[in-house]
Amino acid sequence: MSDAVPEPAVQENGAGPQPGEAESGYEPAAPAPLGVPRTPTGNAEVDARLARLADADHLATDGHVEVYEDVHRGLRDALTALDARPGPQGPPAPSPPPSPYDRRS
């Protein structure tokens, strides 16, 4: 019996398998849209941020983090801006009724 380690297969061009290359020939699938629907919110700024998620459909998985962080930052900024804006103005306060002392005779 021999304790020799078998040599890696040599390709026709004389090169062996490359480091990190799977021997099974597995290759990851190309990026593809997930088909997740995005329902408009009615807020243009928020809708624009959510539309940015579609950019991840065309990136490899390691590129998704940058898109998700950008969208999260934008949504957080939009929510912060809502807190900073004054709320809608209510109706004006009613005028007080005339005082009996205001009448002229």
C-alpha positions as CSV (number, residue, x, y, z in Angstrom):
1,M,0.0,0.0,0.0
2,S,1.1,3.4,-0.8
3,D,0.5,6.6,1.2
4,A,0.9,8.8,-1.9
5,V,-1.7,11.5,-2.4
6,P,-3.2,11.4,-5.9
7,E,-2.3,14.2,-8.1
8,P,-5.0,16.7,-9.2
9,A,-6.4,16.1,-12.7
10,V,-4.5,18.0,-15.4
11,Q,-6.6,19.7,-18.0
12,E,-5.7,19.5,-21.7
13,N,-3.8,22.8,-21.6
14,G,-1.7,21.4,-18.8
15,A,-3.2,23.5,-16.0
16,G,-4.7,21.9,-12.9
17,P,-7.8,23.1,-11.0
18,Q,-7.5,26.7,-9.9
19,P,-7.6,27.5,-6.2
20,G,-11.2,27.9,-4.9
21,E,-12.5,26.2,-8.0
22,A,-15.1,23.6,-7.2
23,E,-14.3,20.2,-8.6
24,S,-18.0,19.5,-9.2
25,G,-18.2,22.3,-11.8
26,Y,-20.8,24.2,-9.7
27,E,-21.2,27.8,-10.8
28,P,-23.6,30.2,-9.0
29,A,-26.6,31.4,-10.8
30,A,-26.5,34.8,-12.5
31,P,-28.4,37.6,-10.7
32,A,-32.1,37.5,-11.4
33,P,-35.0,39.7,-10.3
34,L,-36.8,38.3,-7.3
35,G,-40.2,39.5,-8.5
36,V,-41.2,41.0,-5.1
37,P,-43.9,43.6,-5.8
38,R,-43.5,47.1,-4.4
39,T,-46.8,48.8,-3.5
40,P,-46.6,52.6,-3.9
41,T,-47.0,54.4,-0.6
42,G,-48.1,57.8,-2.0
43,N,-45.0,59.5,-0.6
44,A,-42.7,60.3,-3.5
45,E,-39.5,60.2,-1.4
46,V,-40.3,56.9,0.2
47,D,-41.5,55.4,-3.2
48,A,-38.1,56.4,-4.8
49,R,-36.2,54.7,-2.0
50,L,-38.3,51.5,-2.4
51,A,-37.8,51.6,-6.1
52,R,-34.0,51.6,-5.5
53,L,-34.4,48.0,-4.1
54,A,-34.8,46.9,-7.8
55,D,-31.1,47.7,-8.2
56,A,-30.3,44.6,-6.1
57,D,-32.0,42.4,-8.7
58,H,-29.1,42.9,-11.0
59,L,-26.3,42.5,-8.6
60,A,-24.5,39.5,-7.1
61,T,-25.4,38.7,-3.5
62,D,-22.4,40.5,-2.1
63,G,-23.6,43.7,-3.8
64,H,-27.0,43.7,-2.0
65,V,-25.7,45.0,1.3
66,E,-24.8,48.4,-0.2
67,V,-28.2,48.8,-1.8
68,Y,-30.1,47.7,1.4
69,E,-28.0,50.1,3.5
70,D,-28.6,53.0,1.1
71,V,-32.4,52.3,1.1
72,H,-32.5,51.9,4.9
73,R,-30.5,55.2,5.3
74,G,-32.9,57.0,3.0
75,L,-36.0,55.7,4.7
76,R,-34.6,56.6,8.1
77,D,-33.9,60.1,6.8
78,A,-37.4,60.4,5.4
79,L,-38.9,59.4,8.8
80,T,-36.7,61.8,10.6
81,A,-37.7,64.6,8.3
82,L,-41.4,63.9,9.1
83,D,-40.6,64.5,12.8
84,A,-38.9,67.7,12.0
85,R,-41.6,69.3,9.9
86,P,-44.4,71.2,11.6
87,G,-47.7,69.4,11.5
88,P,-50.6,70.5,9.4
89,Q,-52.2,73.7,10.6
90,G,-55.6,73.3,12.2
91,P,-58.5,75.6,11.6
92,P,-58.1,79.1,13.2
93,A,-59.4,79.5,16.7
94,P,-62.9,80.9,16.7
95,S,-63.3,84.5,17.5
96,P,-64.7,85.2,21.0
97,P,-68.3,86.4,21.1
98,P,-68.7,90.2,21.3
99,S,-68.7,91.6,24.8
100,P,-71.7,93.6,26.0
101,Y,-69.3,96.4,26.7
102,D,-68.3,96.6,23.1
103,R,-71.8,97.7,22.0
104,R,-72.4,101.3,21.3
105,S,-75.7,102.9,21.9
